[in-house]
Amino acid sequence: MSTRKKVTIAGAGNTGGEMAQRLAEKNICDIVLKDEPSIVETLHHGKALDSAQSGAWAGFESEIIPADTWEETADSDVIVVTAGAARKPGMSREDLLNINAKIMRLVAGPAAEHSPNAAMIIFANPMDVMCHVAMDATGFPRERVIGQGGMLDTARYRTFVSREAGVSIRDVHGYVLGGHTDTTMVPIVSNTMIGGMPIASLLSQDKIDAIVERTMKGGAEIVGLMKTGSAFQAPATATMEMVEAIILDQGRLIPCSVHLNGEYGIKDTFCGTIAKLGDGGIQEVYEVAVSEAEKAKINAAADVTQELFGLIEG
């Protein structure tokens, strides 16, 4: 392993494998692909080798190292936790609650023990609740436990807006805050802009409402289409943007789940807002100017997360 910065991806499923590939192609750090050999046997070894061989033509020097033990992940700068059961058709993120809480404890604790200064990005669902579990298991401060959810939901929202408006997605600026479930995410329509113009000046309210509804059901839509799995390309891309912001100390303003401390009147609960990501993790947390109706929905999302966290066994 070189002296470059180091990122561990815990979980070598479709999403973890895609994350390793996307991050390697950025050529900004070395990557450890960690999984349990008792569960996946040599799958993560195969994915790591396959991705490494793509460097010959993709033009990167990043090392991609498969790991069976946590010792091999030591001194990581960022740890991305994807390990967990994926949703199946008809299953909500909440259905995964206790299954993934057990997995999160098994992963987050030893990961933090071997990389005590790492920033930890949580991907497993239900994501906001898993952030609570990870914080409890690691003892990390809020600056170093970050939930990926807003980035993916925002990507879906911007995709649907750009398609409906018939404009480049690069000119759509809007965010999804609140929770990362089909009922608690909050697309912030009130300050969504398209090329500097309010969304309502280009799209009718009926079309905006349909975009919001489709965004909130975006994950379930893909699960229904794939039949045997869930989304992994857009989630991987979104998460690796967060990793890049931290590794390169970019100071990017990114929608993610944060342990709020008074923002929106919410305390001690993970909920989606805008945070500045750079070296070490979260450098600043912002309360976004939203409508009263949107603020009420953000508060309701936090209430649901608190309720679900209280239902976790053990």
Secondary structure, 3 states (H helix, E strand, C coil): CCCCCEEEEECCCHHHHHHHHHHHHHCCCEEEEECCHHHHCCHHHHHHHHHHHHHHHHCCCCCEEEECCHHHHCCCCEEEECCCCCCCCCCCHHHHHHHHHHHHHHHHHHHHHHCCCCEEEECCCCHHHHHHHHHHHHCCCHHHEEECCHHHHHHHHHHHHHHHHCCCHHHEECCEEECCCCCCEEECHHHCEECCEEHHHCCCHHHHHHHHHHHHCHHHHHHHHHCCCCCCHHHHHHHHHHHHHHHCCCCEEEEEEEEEECHHHCEEEEEEEEEEEECCEEEEEECCCCCHHHHHHHHHHHHHHHHHHHCCCC
